[in-house]
């Protein structure tokens, strides 16, 4: 008997619906189409300095309960309408979670949170959730982690992030060059800015790589490049990098590469020492920098949910607390409202002079 040489460590191949099949089952509505189009155009105008506002990616660290997620979205939409003259809000809708070792990998990978790994169900539920949020008129942003996911969900996304663990990945730089959204590249987990600068440069160029098409066939994907890459500062090695000196160093790094000085500050992660109660302090500092004349900070990120903090995933899922993150700790809704209202009030005068 011949020795097996392929798929030695593969238990099975379970079929997925094709992107085209899922689009047919859950087609984009006209309302959602308009939301996505406006979201992308507005972000492009902010990045191109044709719109003086800043944008904010606001929402749960990850989606695990669509009911709580939709309640959050309805509240965020009302707040977004209130502060729209100063801050353009995108809901953070993260379905995929990169892991240093192991752990729950997100709603798409394991929607039932029971290690059944029904990726087919998770992808459908994710698309349905995105449709509902966009139908409200609230644009969405997500982390682009799996290279195949954009074919299933990309028409419902207005902004994409490449995380600190994947910014250095050639696969993710190539994928970003073909994404239809602006893409924010986080600095490395060590705080290294060069990986983000190199990623922006790489993604701005054309690439050719293996991927899947709408029919689910393996294809050579040929891209034209993405001109709206930008840097996301999230701190590194436990140290923040949103202070004025760090911002100046990031501006210099982008200038040396002949890239636009477009910076987004992540108020969470190392910038807040992973303490959600510190996020308002980070935001206040960033707003003060803008009011003092900074022009490179064009966006921010806030990890926020209905309730403050986070919780472990219990064996009995009935014990999960409603509206409480199962991944990184978040600020609660009351704090979120206060943060964004105060920021909008302070920015109202400063933004009028920004792009003059």
N, C-alpha and C positions, 0 to 999 in steps of 0.2 A: 504494500500500500504506500502510495507516495505521500511524502511529508507535506502538510498544509503550509503554505507560505503567505497566504493573504488573510487579513481580518482575523488573526489569531486571537486578539483580545476584544473582538466585537461579538456581543451576545446576539444582536438582531439588527435588522434594518426595518423600521416601521415607516410606512408611507405617509407622507404629508400631502395635504391638498396643494395644488399649485397656486402661485400668486394670482393667476387669472381666475381660478375657481373661487378663491376667497373674495376677490373683488366682485365677482358676479353674485355671490351670496350676500355680501354686504357692500353694495355699491355706494360710492360717495354721493352725498346729496348736494343740491345746488347751494344750500346754506353753508355746508361744510366747505365746499369748493371756494366760495367767496371768502370765508374766514382764513383759509390757508393762503389764498392769493394775497389778501391784504396783509397777513402776518409777514410773509416773505418780503413783500414790497416795502413794508415799513421798516423791517430790520435792515434791508439793503440800503434804504435811504439814510438810516441812522449811521450805518457803517461808512457810507459815502459822504457823510457830513452835509446831507441835504435836509436832514431833520434834526433839530437841536436836542430832542428829547433823549433820555436814556431808556434802555429796555431792562426789564427784570424778569428772570426765570424764577418763578415762585411756586412751591408746592412740596408734596411729600418726598422724602428721600426715595421711596419706592411705592408703587401701587400694589396693594395686596387684597383690598376689599373694595370692589367697584362701587358699592353703595355709599361708603364713606367718601370715596374719591369723587363721586358725582355731587355729593352734598358740598364738599370742599369747592368743587368747580363752580357751583352756583353762587357761593359766597364770593369767590374770587372774581367772578364776572362782574358782580355789583361793585366791588372795590375797584376793579380795572376801569370801569366806566367813570368812577369818581375821580381818579387821578390821571386820566388819559392825557391831559394837557402837558403833564410833566414826565410821566412814566408809562411806557408801553409794556403791558404785562403779558407774559407768555406763561401758561401753566406748565410746571415741571411734571412730566408724565413718564416716569422711568419704569420700564418693564424688565430690564435686564441688569443684573448686578454682577460685576466682576468680583472674583474672590481671590484673596491671597493664597488660601489653601482650600478649604471646603466651606459649605454653608448653603443656605437657600439662594438659588441663583436668579430668583425673580418670577414674576407672574407668568411670563411666557413659558419658561422652562418647567415650572411646577405650579400650575394655577390652583391646584387643590391643597398645596402645602403638605402633602403626605408622601412624598417621594414616589409618586406614580409617574411623574415626568410626562404628562400628556401635553407635549409641545403643540400638537395639532389643535387641541382645545384652547390652550393658552394663546396661540396666535389669533384664533377667531375672537376670543374674548377681548384681547387687546385691541383689535380693530374695531370691535363694537364700542368699546369704551372711548376710543379716539373719535369715532363718529359722533357720539353723544356730546362730548365736550366741544367739538368744533361746531356742531349744530347750535350750541348756545351762543356762538359768536366769540368763543375764547380760543385763541391759537394755542398750540401745544409745542413743547420742546422735549426731546428725549436724548438719551445716550445711545449712540450708534455702536453697538457691540458686536452682534452677530452679522457678518457680511451679507447674509441672505435676507435678513429682516426688512431692509428698505424696500425690497420688491413687494413685500406683503403690506407694509404700513406707510411707505414713504410719501404717498399722496396726501396723507393726513398730518404731516409734520411741518412746522414752520421754522424750527431751529434745531440743530443737532450739536451734541457735545461728543468729543472724544476724550475719554477719561485719562487720568494720570498714568494708569497702568498700561494703556494702549496707545498713547500719543507717539511712542517710539516705534510702534509696530508698522512695518511696511504694508501689511494687509489693510490696516485702518487708514493709512495715508492714501493708498490707492482708492479705497472705497470712498473716502471723503472727496476725492477729486471728481467723483461722479454724482455726489449727492445733490439734490435739487434745492437744498437749504443752505443758509449761512452755517458755518461750522466753527465752534469754539474748541480750541485745543488747550487742554490743561497742562500746566507745567508738571514736570516729573514729581514723583512722590518724594524725591530728595530735595525738591525745590529748584532743580535745574531748569533754566529758561531755554537753553539751547535746543532741547528736544522739541519744545513747542514751536520755536522759530523754524527749525528744520521741517517740522510737520506742515506748517503753513506754506512754506516754500514748495515742498513736495506736492501737497494737495492742489496747489495753484497750477501745476503742470499737467499735461495729458498723460494718461497711463493706459496700459492694456493688461488685463489680468483675467483669471478664471472666475466666473460667477454663474448665476442662474438667470434665465430670462423669465418673462411672464408665464410661459408655458411650463416652467419648471425644468427646462433642459439646461445642461451645462453649456455655457457659452463663453466666448471671448468678449469681455466687456471692454469697450474702448471709450475713454472719457476725454472731455475737452479741458478739464481743469476747473477748479472752484476758486473764484476771485474774492470770495467773502470769508476766507479763513481769518481767525483772530485768536488772540491769546486770552486764556482764562487763568487768573492767579488764584491758587487755592492754598498757598503756603506749602511747606515741605519740611520733613524731618522734625515735625512738631513745632516749627517756627512759622509765624505769619509773614506774609509778603505784600500787605496792602498799604503799608506806611509810605510816606512821601519819598523816602530814599529808595525803597523797593520799587515804587512806581517809576521813579526816574531811571533806575537801572533797567527796568523792562522796556521803557521807551527807547533807551540807548540800544538795547539788544535788537529791537525791531528796526531802528534807524540804520544800524550797521548792515542789516540784510535788505535795506531798501523796501521795507514793508510799512504799511500805514500804522500809525500809533493808535491802534484800537485795542483797548484792554477791558476785560470783564473781571470784576472782583467777586469771587465766591466767598460769601460771608460765613460759610460753614467750613468743615474739614480743619486743616491745620491753622487756618486764619482765625478760627475761634477756639482752637485747642480742643475741638470736638465737644465743646460745651455750648449747647444751644442758647443759654442765657447770655452768651457773649456776642451772638450775632447782631443784636441791636447796636452794640458798641462799634462793631466793624462797619455797619451801615452808616452810622452817624459820622464816623471818621471819613469815610469815602465821600459822603455828601458834603462835608466841610471842605474837602479838597476841591471838589467841583465848584463850590461857591467861592473858593479862593482863586479860581481861575484855571484849574486843571481842565484840559481838553481831550486827554487821551482816554479817560475812563468813560466808556459809552454803555456799560451794562453792569449788572450785578445778579447774583444768585442767592436765594434764600431757601433753606430747607424748613418747611413749615407744614403743619398738619392741624387737624381740629383740636387735638390735645397735645400737651407738652411732653417731651421726653420720648422714650421708646420702650419696647417690651420684647422679651424673648418669645419665640414661637413655642407654645405649650403643646404637649402631647394631645391634650383635649382641646381642639380648636374652638370649641364652644366657650372656652375661657378667655379667648382673645378680647381685649378691650377695644371698643369701637373708636375709630378715629385716632388710633395711637400707632405710630410707626413700628415696624418689626425690623427695621434696619437702623440707619443712623438716627440719633435723637433730633427732634425738631422743636421749633418754637410753636406755641399754640396759636389759635386763630386770633384771639384778642391782641396778642403781641404783634402778630403779622399786620393787622389793621393799623395799629399804632405806629409801627415802623414805617409803613408805606405812606400813611397820611402825613406824618411829620416830615418825611423825606420830600414829598411832593410840595409841601408848603415852603420848605427852605429853598427848593430848586426853582420855584416859580419865577423868581427875579433873575437868578443866575443864568438860566437857560436862554433867556431872551438875548443875552449878550454873547452866547457861546460861539455861534458860527458866524457872527457878524464880521 
